[in-house]
Amino acid sequence: MTDGTLNAQNPIRLTLTEPQERFLLSKAKHPAFVAGFGSGKSEIMCCSAISDAAHSAGALIGLYAPTYDLVRLITAPRICEKLDEIGVPHKWNKSENIIYCNYPRFGDFVLRTMDNPARIVGYETYRAHVDELDTLKAENARHAWNQIIARNRQKPEGIRNPFNRVSAYTTPEGFKFTYDRWKRNPTENYEIFQAATYSNPFLPSDYVDNLRASYPAELIDAYIEGQFVNLTSGTVYSSYDRAACRSSEEIKPSEPLHIGQDFNVNNMASVIVVRRGDEWHAVAELKGIRDTPRLIETLKEKYAGHHITIYPDASGGSTKTVDASTSDLQLLRNAKFAIRAPAANPRVKDRIVSMNAALEKGRLLVNDTACPDLAEALEQQSYDKNGEPDKSSGHDHPNDALGYLVAQRLPVVRPGMKQIAMPL
């Protein structure tokens, strides 16, 4: 851990971990900070971006996140918080997504998303910072990165020897774009800095232990050690072992039923789950039902007298398997079922992590006699050539159905962490 300054004219004292210090002092044109959860990626990104803005009042610093929600809820507020701490007056124009600063020799920040790389046009940046690059598909990440470095050509007035630079920050998500560009085929412009979670001494003492208790074993090297590991080898649900995860539970009269639901025309998939203490048991399945009205009829006939809560694919709020007037979710609500539907589905990767963690920790069990298709799907669904869960075999339907429930009731949540101090 060391203290540093952002610029000599108006020094700001920083408390940095050793990997953060090495990153901040890098002279590379494209440095990458690849690190585990809680290792200070967001902190060093903000410090580095603010350092870049301190070069010239005309400097425009680009800040990129995977989605608009992340820009609005995380990136922009974090930069504004840091500017408040160092006493730089600023205003966040939310319609333009630009943070304007009113301070001598201090630039502004333009915030953009990477979900549509073709829209990264029409402006120039002096420096740029790219957050969670590897959460994108490899080809999308490559496209976004190329667009970002193409915009990075501003020459602000007052800088004698301007040096354009684009930096990346990410948790390793397998052998994807970051691995290929910085680790496998690096050029002289690319330098990587890897940091483990425990390199950050400001975390709560139980933070790493909580991560180890929450995540399946194959993710520990990536999410704690900050290392590249193969996250797309073998089966998708590698933690499922038919014998170890076997349940003998059955549905009891009048007990509450929890149903994970995947919508597919002519091939609806439902997984019926009961709760036993802290354990969740898949005890029945439905398949091949034509549409939502037939699903409603089937549920009311088979499970009369049970209180039913449905955890559906969130896209059912707009999907209409019968007609154009009523969505699938509205049909289920009209049938008086309890519906737990988020505004949007979690990332596929997050849902898979939650499923594997629940299976590995013994919190999710499967009656493979009552749910033969689910058991087979958990055993056999693999990744396709693009590193995505394969959908050609049909194994995705019951797995997705159960995953929507697990993502809400047994999600893997990163423990809270204390922010790194940034005293003046």
C-alpha positions as CSV (number, residue, x, y, z in Angstrom):
1,M,0.0,0.0,0.0
2,T,1.3,3.4,-0.9
3,D,0.3,7.1,-1.0
4,G,0.5,8.9,-4.3
5,T,-0.6,12.1,-6.0
6,L,-2.7,12.8,-9.1
7,N,-0.8,15.9,-10.2
8,A,2.0,18.1,-8.9
9,Q,0.1,21.4,-9.1
10,N,-2.9,20.3,-7.0
11,P,-1.8,17.1,-5.2
12,I,-4.4,14.7,-3.9
13,R,-3.4,12.0,-1.5
14,L,-4.3,8.5,-2.5
15,T,-4.2,5.3,-0.5
16,L,-3.4,2.6,-3.1
17,T,-2.8,-1.2,-3.0
18,E,0.4,-2.4,-4.6
19,P,-1.3,-3.6,-7.8
20,Q,-3.2,-0.3,-8.0
21,E,0.0,1.7,-7.7
22,R,1.7,-0.3,-10.4
23,F,-1.3,0.3,-12.7
24,L,-1.5,4.0,-12.0
25,L,2.2,4.5,-12.8
26,S,2.0,2.4,-16.0
27,K,3.3,4.1,-19.2
28,A,1.5,1.7,-21.4
29,K,-0.9,3.0,-24.0
30,H,-3.5,0.3,-23.1
31,P,-3.1,-1.0,-19.6
32,A,-5.6,-3.4,-18.1
33,F,-6.5,-4.0,-14.5
34,V,-7.8,-7.6,-14.3
35,A,-8.8,-8.5,-10.8
36,G,-11.0,-10.4,-8.4
37,F,-14.1,-9.1,-6.7
38,G,-13.4,-6.4,-4.1
39,S,-9.8,-5.8,-5.3
40,G,-10.5,-2.1,-6.1
41,K,-11.2,-2.0,-9.9
42,S,-13.8,0.7,-9.6
43,E,-11.6,2.7,-7.2
44,I,-8.5,2.7,-9.5
45,M,-10.7,3.4,-12.5
46,C,-12.1,6.6,-10.9
47,C,-8.6,7.7,-9.6
48,S,-7.1,7.2,-13.0
49,A,-9.9,8.9,-14.8
50,I,-9.7,11.9,-12.5
51,S,-6.0,12.0,-12.9
52,D,-6.5,12.2,-16.7
53,A,-9.0,15.0,-16.4
54,A,-6.5,17.1,-14.5
55,H,-4.4,17.7,-17.6
56,S,-6.5,20.4,-19.3
57,A,-9.8,22.2,-19.2
58,G,-10.3,21.0,-22.8
59,A,-9.7,17.3,-22.1
60,L,-12.6,14.9,-22.6
61,I,-12.4,11.7,-20.6
62,G,-14.4,8.7,-21.9
63,L,-16.0,6.4,-19.4
64,Y,-17.6,3.2,-20.7
65,A,-19.8,0.6,-19.1
66,P,-21.6,-2.5,-20.5
67,T,-25.1,-1.1,-20.1
68,Y,-27.0,2.2,-19.6
69,D,-28.1,1.1,-16.1
70,L,-24.5,0.6,-15.0
71,V,-23.6,4.1,-16.4
72,R,-26.5,5.7,-14.5
73,L,-26.4,3.7,-11.3
74,I,-22.7,3.1,-10.8
75,T,-20.2,4.8,-13.1
76,A,-21.6,8.4,-13.0
77,P,-22.4,8.5,-9.3
78,R,-19.0,7.1,-8.4
79,I,-17.2,9.8,-10.5
80,C,-19.4,12.5,-9.0
81,E,-18.6,11.2,-5.5
82,K,-14.9,11.4,-6.1
83,L,-15.2,14.9,-7.6
84,D,-17.0,16.0,-4.4
85,E,-14.3,14.5,-2.3
86,I,-11.5,16.5,-4.0
87,G,-13.6,19.7,-4.2
88,V,-14.1,19.9,-8.0
89,P,-17.4,21.7,-8.8
90,H,-19.3,19.7,-11.4
91,K,-22.7,19.0,-13.0
92,W,-24.0,15.7,-14.4
93,N,-26.1,16.4,-17.5
94,K,-28.1,13.2,-17.6
95,S,-29.7,13.9,-21.0
96,E,-26.2,14.2,-22.6
97,N,-24.6,11.7,-20.2
98,I,-21.7,14.2,-19.7
99,I,-20.2,15.4,-16.4
100,Y,-19.1,19.0,-16.8
101,C,-16.5,20.2,-14.4
102,N,-15.9,23.9,-13.5
103,Y,-12.4,24.0,-12.2
104,P,-9.1,25.4,-13.5
105,R,-7.3,23.0,-15.9
106,F,-9.8,20.3,-15.4
107,G,-11.6,18.4,-18.2
108,D,-15.0,16.8,-18.5
109,F,-16.3,13.2,-18.6
110,V,-18.4,11.7,-21.3
111,L,-20.2,8.5,-20.3
112,R,-21.3,5.8,-22.9
113,T,-22.4,2.2,-23.0
114,M,-20.9,-0.7,-25.0
115,D,-24.1,-2.7,-25.7
116,N,-24.3,-1.1,-29.2
117,P,-20.7,-0.4,-30.3
118,A,-21.8,1.1,-33.6
119,R,-23.2,4.1,-31.6
120,I,-19.7,5.0,-30.2
121,V,-19.3,7.8,-32.8
122,G,-19.4,11.5,-33.1
123,Y,-16.9,12.7,-30.5
124,E,-13.2,12.4,-29.5
125,T,-11.6,11.6,-26.2
126,Y,-8.2,12.4,-24.8
127,R,-8.2,9.4,-22.4
128,A,-10.8,6.6,-21.9
129,H,-11.6,4.0,-19.3
130,V,-13.5,0.8,-20.1
131,D,-15.3,-1.1,-17.3
132,E,-16.1,-4.8,-17.1
133,L,-15.1,-5.4,-20.7
134,D,-15.3,-9.2,-20.4
135,T,-18.9,-9.2,-19.4
136,L,-19.6,-8.7,-23.1
137,K,-19.4,-11.5,-25.7
138,A,-15.9,-11.7,-27.1
139,E,-16.9,-10.4,-30.5
140,N,-18.9,-7.5,-29.1
141,A,-16.1,-6.6,-26.7
142,R,-13.7,-6.6,-29.7
143,H,-16.0,-4.3,-31.7
144,A,-16.5,-2.0,-28.7
145,W,-12.8,-1.8,-27.9
146,N,-11.9,-0.9,-31.5
147,Q,-14.6,1.8,-31.6
148,I,-13.4,3.3,-28.4
149,I,-9.7,3.4,-29.4
150,A,-10.8,4.9,-32.7
151,R,-12.4,7.8,-30.8
152,N,-9.4,8.3,-28.6
153,R,-7.5,11.0,-30.6
154,Q,-8.3,14.3,-29.0
155,K,-5.4,16.8,-28.7
156,P,-6.5,19.2,-25.9
157,E,-5.0,22.7,-25.8
158,G,-2.4,23.3,-23.1
159,I,-0.9,19.8,-23.1
160,R,2.7,20.0,-24.4
161,N,3.1,16.3,-25.2
162,P,-0.4,14.8,-25.4
163,F,-0.5,11.0,-24.9
164,N,-3.8,9.3,-25.8
165,R,-4.6,6.2,-23.8
166,V,-7.4,3.7,-23.2
167,S,-7.4,1.6,-20.1
168,A,-9.5,-1.5,-19.3
169,Y,-10.8,-2.9,-16.0
170,T,-12.5,-6.2,-15.6
171,T,-13.0,-9.4,-13.6
172,P,-11.7,-12.3,-15.7
173,E,-14.6,-14.1,-17.3
174,G,-12.8,-17.0,-18.9
175,F,-10.6,-17.0,-22.0
176,K,-12.4,-14.1,-23.8
177,F,-11.4,-10.9,-25.4
178,T,-9.3,-9.5,-22.5
179,Y,-7.3,-12.8,-22.3
180,D,-6.8,-12.8,-26.1
181,R,-5.7,-9.1,-26.4
182,W,-3.6,-8.7,-23.2
183,K,-2.4,-12.2,-22.2
184,R,-2.3,-14.4,-25.3
185,N,-1.4,-12.0,-28.0
186,P,-0.1,-8.8,-26.4
187,T,1.7,-6.1,-28.3
188,E,4.1,-3.5,-26.8
189,N,1.1,-1.1,-26.2
190,Y,-0.7,-3.6,-24.0
191,E,0.2,-4.2,-20.3
192,I,-1.8,-6.3,-17.9
193,F,-2.0,-5.9,-14.1
194,Q,-3.7,-8.8,-12.2
195,A,-4.8,-8.5,-8.6
196,A,-6.3,-10.9,-6.1
197,T,-9.2,-9.9,-3.9
198,Y,-7.0,-10.2,-0.7
199,S,-4.6,-7.6,-2.2
200,N,-7.1,-5.0,-0.8
201,P,-6.5,-4.6,2.9
202,F,-9.6,-2.3,3.3
203,L,-12.1,-5.2,2.9
204,P,-14.0,-6.6,5.8
205,S,-12.1,-9.5,7.4
206,D,-14.7,-12.1,6.3
207,Y,-15.1,-10.8,2.8
208,V,-12.9,-13.5,1.1
209,D,-14.4,-16.3,3.3
210,N,-17.9,-15.2,2.3
211,L,-16.9,-15.3,-1.4
212,R,-15.5,-18.8,-1.0
213,A,-18.7,-19.9,0.8
214,S,-20.9,-18.4,-1.9
215,Y,-19.2,-19.3,-5.2
216,P,-18.7,-22.8,-6.8
217,A,-15.2,-24.1,-6.7
218,E,-14.4,-23.5,-10.4
219,L,-14.9,-19.7,-10.0
220,I,-12.7,-19.2,-7.1
221,D,-9.5,-18.7,-9.2
222,A,-11.3,-16.1,-11.4
223,Y,-13.3,-14.2,-8.8
224,I,-10.9,-14.3,-5.9
225,E,-7.4,-14.8,-7.4
226,G,-8.1,-12.7,-10.5
227,Q,-6.9,-15.4,-12.8
228,F,-8.1,-16.5,-16.3
229,V,-9.7,-19.9,-16.0
230,N,-11.8,-22.0,-18.4
231,L,-15.4,-21.2,-17.5
232,T,-16.9,-22.8,-20.6
233,S,-15.5,-26.3,-20.6
234,G,-17.6,-29.4,-20.0
235,T,-21.2,-29.1,-19.0
236,V,-22.9,-25.8,-18.0
237,Y,-24.1,-27.1,-14.7
238,S,-20.9,-28.8,-13.6
239,S,-21.9,-28.9,-9.9
240,Y,-24.8,-31.2,-10.6
241,D,-24.1,-34.7,-9.5
242,R,-27.2,-37.0,-9.8
243,A,-26.4,-39.0,-6.6
244,A,-25.1,-36.1,-4.5
245,C,-28.0,-33.8,-5.5
246,R,-30.8,-36.4,-5.3
247,S,-34.0,-35.6,-3.4
248,S,-36.7,-38.0,-2.3
249,E,-39.1,-35.2,-1.5
250,E,-42.6,-35.2,-2.9
251,I,-45.4,-32.6,-3.0
252,K,-47.4,-32.6,0.2
253,P,-51.2,-31.7,0.3
254,S,-51.9,-28.0,0.2
255,E,-48.3,-26.9,0.6
256,P,-47.0,-23.8,-1.3
257,L,-45.5,-24.6,-4.7
258,H,-42.8,-22.6,-6.4
259,I,-42.7,-22.9,-10.2
260,G,-39.8,-21.8,-12.5
261,Q,-41.3,-21.1,-15.9
262,D,-39.8,-20.9,-19.4
263,F,-42.0,-19.7,-22.2
264,N,-41.8,-21.4,-25.6
265,V,-44.5,-21.8,-28.2
266,N,-45.7,-25.4,-28.2
267,N,-43.0,-26.4,-25.7
268,M,-43.5,-24.6,-22.4
269,A,-41.2,-25.8,-19.6
270,S,-42.1,-25.7,-15.9
271,V,-40.2,-27.0,-12.9
272,I,-42.2,-27.4,-9.6
273,V,-40.2,-26.8,-6.5
274,V,-41.0,-27.1,-2.8
275,R,-39.1,-25.7,0.1
276,R,-37.8,-27.7,3.1
277,G,-36.1,-25.3,5.5
278,D,-33.1,-23.8,3.7
279,E,-33.3,-26.4,0.9
280,W,-35.2,-26.2,-2.3
281,H,-36.3,-29.4,-4.0
282,A,-37.4,-29.8,-7.6
283,V,-40.2,-32.4,-7.3
284,A,-42.1,-32.3,-10.6
285,E,-41.9,-31.0,-14.1
286,L,-44.2,-30.1,-17.0
287,K,-43.1,-30.1,-20.6
288,G,-44.6,-29.8,-24.1
289,I,-47.5,-27.6,-23.1
290,R,-48.6,-25.6,-26.1
291,D,-49.2,-22.1,-24.7
292,T,-49.9,-20.1,-21.6
293,P,-53.7,-20.7,-21.4
294,R,-53.0,-24.5,-21.5
295,L,-50.4,-24.1,-18.8
296,I,-52.9,-22.3,-16.6
297,E,-55.5,-25.1,-17.1
298,T,-52.9,-27.7,-16.3
299,L,-51.6,-26.0,-13.1
300,K,-55.2,-25.5,-11.8
301,E,-56.1,-29.1,-12.6
302,K,-53.0,-30.8,-11.2
303,Y,-52.3,-28.5,-8.2
304,A,-55.7,-27.4,-7.0
305,G,-55.6,-26.4,-3.4
306,H,-52.0,-25.3,-3.5
307,H,-50.8,-21.7,-3.3
308,I,-48.7,-21.2,-6.5
309,T,-45.9,-18.7,-7.0
310,I,-44.5,-18.5,-10.5
311,Y,-41.0,-17.3,-11.3
312,P,-41.1,-16.7,-15.0
313,D,-38.8,-15.6,-17.8
314,A,-39.0,-11.8,-17.5
315,S,-39.5,-11.5,-21.3
316,G,-42.9,-13.0,-20.7
317,G,-44.0,-9.4,-19.9
318,S,-43.9,-8.7,-23.6
319,T,-44.1,-12.2,-25.1
320,K,-47.5,-13.2,-26.3
321,T,-47.9,-16.9,-27.1
322,V,-51.6,-16.7,-27.9
323,D,-52.6,-13.3,-29.3
324,A,-51.4,-9.7,-29.5
325,S,-53.5,-8.3,-26.8
326,T,-52.3,-9.9,-23.6
327,S,-48.8,-10.9,-22.5
328,D,-48.0,-14.2,-20.9
329,L,-47.3,-12.7,-17.5
330,Q,-50.7,-10.8,-17.6
331,L,-52.5,-14.1,-18.4
332,L,-50.8,-15.7,-15.4
333,R,-51.8,-12.8,-13.2
334,N,-55.4,-12.9,-14.4
335,A,-55.4,-16.5,-13.4
336,K,-54.7,-15.4,-9.8
337,F,-51.2,-16.9,-9.5
338,A,-48.6,-15.1,-7.5
339,I,-45.9,-13.8,-9.9
340,R,-42.3,-12.9,-9.1
341,A,-41.0,-11.4,-12.2
342,P,-38.0,-8.9,-12.3
343,A,-38.0,-6.1,-14.7
344,A,-35.3,-7.9,-16.7
345,N,-33.7,-11.3,-16.6
346,P,-30.3,-11.6,-14.8
347,R,-27.3,-12.2,-16.9
348,V,-27.1,-15.8,-18.2
349,K,-23.7,-16.1,-16.5
350,D,-25.1,-14.9,-13.1
351,R,-28.0,-17.4,-13.3
352,I,-25.5,-20.2,-14.1
353,V,-23.3,-19.2,-11.2
354,S,-26.3,-19.2,-8.8
355,M,-27.5,-22.6,-10.0
356,N,-24.0,-24.2,-9.7
357,A,-23.5,-22.6,-6.2
358,A,-26.9,-23.8,-5.0
359,L,-26.2,-27.4,-6.3
360,E,-22.7,-27.5,-4.9
361,K,-23.7,-26.1,-1.4
362,G,-26.6,-28.6,-1.1
363,R,-29.3,-26.0,-1.2
364,L,-30.8,-27.1,-4.5
365,L,-31.8,-30.8,-4.8
366,V,-33.6,-32.7,-7.6
367,N,-36.0,-35.7,-7.5
368,D,-34.6,-37.3,-10.6
369,T,-37.4,-39.8,-10.7
370,A,-40.1,-37.1,-10.8
371,C,-38.0,-34.8,-12.9
372,P,-36.2,-37.0,-15.4
373,D,-35.9,-34.4,-18.2
374,L,-34.5,-31.8,-15.7
375,A,-31.9,-34.3,-14.4
376,E,-30.9,-35.2,-17.9
377,A,-30.7,-31.6,-19.0
378,L,-28.5,-30.6,-16.0
379,E,-26.2,-33.5,-16.7
380,Q,-25.9,-32.9,-20.5
381,Q,-26.3,-29.2,-21.4
382,S,-22.9,-28.1,-22.8
383,Y,-21.4,-24.9,-24.1
384,D,-21.5,-24.1,-27.8
385,K,-18.6,-22.9,-29.9
386,N,-19.1,-19.3,-28.8
387,G,-18.9,-20.2,-25.1
388,E,-22.7,-19.8,-24.6
389,P,-25.0,-22.5,-23.2
390,D,-26.1,-24.7,-26.1
391,K,-29.7,-24.4,-27.1
392,S,-29.8,-26.9,-30.0
393,S,-30.6,-30.0,-27.8
394,G,-33.6,-28.5,-25.9
395,H,-31.8,-29.1,-22.6
396,D,-31.9,-25.3,-22.1
397,H,-35.7,-25.3,-21.5
398,P,-36.0,-27.0,-18.1
399,N,-32.6,-25.6,-17.0
400,D,-33.7,-22.0,-17.8
401,A,-37.1,-22.6,-16.1
402,L,-35.4,-23.7,-12.8
403,G,-32.8,-21.0,-13.2
404,Y,-35.3,-18.1,-13.2
405,L,-36.5,-19.4,-9.7
406,V,-33.0,-19.9,-8.4
407,A,-31.8,-16.5,-9.6
408,Q,-34.5,-14.9,-7.3
409,R,-34.5,-17.3,-4.3
410,L,-30.9,-18.5,-4.2
411,P,-28.8,-15.8,-5.9
412,V,-25.1,-15.5,-5.4
413,V,-24.7,-12.0,-4.0
414,R,-21.3,-10.3,-3.7
415,P,-20.7,-9.4,0.0
416,G,-20.6,-5.6,0.7
417,M,-17.2,-4.1,0.7
418,K,-15.7,-1.0,2.3
419,Q,-14.5,1.6,-0.2
420,I,-10.9,2.4,-0.4
421,A,-10.0,5.7,1.3
422,M,-9.1,8.6,-0.9
423,P,-8.1,11.4,1.5
424,L,-7.0,14.8,0.3
